[in-house]
């Protein structure tokens, strides 16, 4: 699993880690039951403090996307992946409908931003 972080971003590094995992789950790159990289190994490879990685993993745990197990690390929860797959399908349906109505990608992004507030 590839983690790309932007140290200049306004988004905290732990949130960027959580977002990278969410994205990998949404794309299907990470499967249910799959272990995420160990916090120490990931921190070393990214040049971060281990607590930054753990905070990102804890955020994912709080969202129900991963389970943290002592000795096994962070493991993707089986039920959560199905929810993400369902959400991906719903998004694909909305995009298809928007295209059919002649809505541009930017217009759709703007609509989503307004609803997300």
Secondary structure, DSSP 8 states (H G I E B T S, - for coil): ------TTSSS-HHHHHHHHHHHHHHHTSS-TT-B---HHHHHHHHT--HHHHHHHHHHHHHTTSEEEETTTEEEE-HHHHHHHHHHHHHHHHHHHHHHHTT--HHHHHHHHHHHH-
